[in-house]
Amino acid sequence: MTSHLSDVWFSVTPLQVASGKGCWVTTTDGEEYLDFAAGIAVNSTGHAHPKVVAAIAAQAERFIHAQVNVYKHDLLEPLATKLAELTPDGIDKFFFANSGAEITEAAVKLAKQATKRPHIIVFSGSFHGRTHMAMAMTTSKTGYRAGHAPLPAGIYVAPFPDPLAADQDAEVARALHGLDHLLKSMTAPEETAAMILEPVLGEGGYIPAPPAFIAGLVERCRTHGILFIADEVQSGFGRTGELFAVEHYGIQPDIICMAKGIASGFPFAALGTTAALDAKWSKGSHGGTYGGNAIGCAAALATIEIMEEPAFLQNVRDRGRQLMDGLRELQRHDDGITQVRGLGLMVGTELADSARVAAIQKHCLEEGRMILMNAGTYGTTLRWMPPLVVNEHEIEIGLGAFEAALKATA
Ligand SMILES: Cc1ncc(COP(=O)(O)O)c(C=O)c1O
């Protein structure tokens, strides 16, 4: 049968999905799969969490879209108030959009207007989205950029520490030296509006930034009046065992980007910033038809309510530990695994060889009925991003499928 769907989408699996519940999806053939891709770290509360489904259904009965420039609806302020409570100190004002790329674009627009400076620094391995500016800021793989030139100018790439370097202190010093060199050679501090960093590199390989590296960036930002933007599109909303990954580092970003897990799968994104910076964003210079969509707000509020249950984040930490311990145990018997790293349920398994990563993914899918995705510039990372409601037994099933795949591909 001829497909009328664009072929531009790459496919991780050939599955046709009919329904989902928690960590599981059921195909149109009635087969069940453990979904450890979770919509690319989106289905934070699992597929079809009853509270999220009820909130969406109830809101759809009231109204679906109440355009934010035309009038305000009654979920906007409650969501912004809640986010002000939950985000790091000083983040007090919120702008809403529909996707991660839109929100990193918004962050850059705000940073440029607020500082009146033209340049942005990103870090190698970064992924900030697929619109033109976000693509220019993305350096995880050439495939995202190829054939789209010219990309917007004014983006400068500084090194991100290599997690496999034997001497991590020296590696952090090397990366910070690269940043200093960039500030001397290509974008002077007074021309640099912001640095944007994923505290845990996502698409680039699930690499938590070393604390000394983040501290070094923030110090340079404060010294030079450069804004620090945390792109928490993937690492936010509980994924790392704290609501936001920056909490592990004790730092306060000037702008924080949120999307993916925020609304359990409904397209929704938020930018948080300080009142002082928001005051410098000139009225009407940014916006969008759907930002703050009523169903999205309802889904986000329901998601937050679930995440505020005391056991929720504890589960992320416990299951993350269980997963990392299990993977490290497997690593002891397989020298093809060069590193197991991560925070919470944002866990990467690094292998020496990308062909083996692909073979493991295939085996996990076909024999283990488990969906896994890869990451990393060289495709050598298997990334574990199950729904945050995953239970102990499901992690065991996942580890079992992975162990079988390791043996079959050794
Ligand atoms: C850190 C980060 N920023 C931005 C994006 C872009 O988000 P979206 O695909 O919703 O545009 C992604 C998507 O993977 C991401 O991981």
The ligand as an SDF file (V2000), in Angstrom:
LIG
                    3D

 16 16  0  0  0  0  0  0  0  0999 V2000
   17.4770   19.3400   25.3940 C   0  0  0  0  0  0  0  0  0  0  0  0
   16.4900   19.5040   24.2820 C   0  0  0  0  0  0  0  0  0  0  0  0
   16.1400   20.7380   23.8790 N   0  0  0  0  0  0  0  0  0  0  0  0
   15.2530   20.9340   22.8960 C   0  0  0  0  0  0  0  0  0  0  0  0
   14.6610   19.8710   22.2460 C   0  0  0  0  0  0  0  0  0  0  0  0
   13.6650   20.1230   21.1500 C   0  0  0  0  0  0  0  0  0  0  0  0
   12.4010   19.7520   21.5790 O   0  0  0  0  0  0  0  0  0  0  0  0
   11.2100   19.5050   20.5200 P   0  0  0  0  0  0  0  0  0  0  0  0
   11.5310   18.2440   19.8050 O   0  0  0  0  0  0  0  0  0  0  0  0
    9.9900   19.4230   21.3860 O   0  0  0  0  0  0  0  0  0  0  0  0
   11.1810   20.6780   19.6260 O   0  0  0  0  0  0  0  0  0  0  0  0
   14.9820   18.5700   22.6300 C   0  0  0  0  0  0  0  0  0  0  0  0
   14.3760   17.4070   21.9480 C   0  0  0  0  0  0  0  0  0  0  0  0
   14.8430   16.2990   22.0220 O   0  0  0  0  0  0  0  0  0  0  0  0
   15.9240   18.3840   23.6770 C   0  0  0  0  0  0  0  0  0  0  0  0
   16.2740   17.1500   24.0810 O   0  0  0  0  0  0  0  0  0  0  0  0
  1  2  1  0
  2  3  1  0
  2 15  2  0
  3  4  2  0
  4  5  1  0
  5  6  1  0
  5 12  2  0
  6  7  1  0
  7  8  1  0
  8  9  2  0
  8 10  1  0
  8 11  1  0
 12 13  1  0
 12 15  1  0
 13 14  2  0
 15 16  1  0
M  END
$$$$
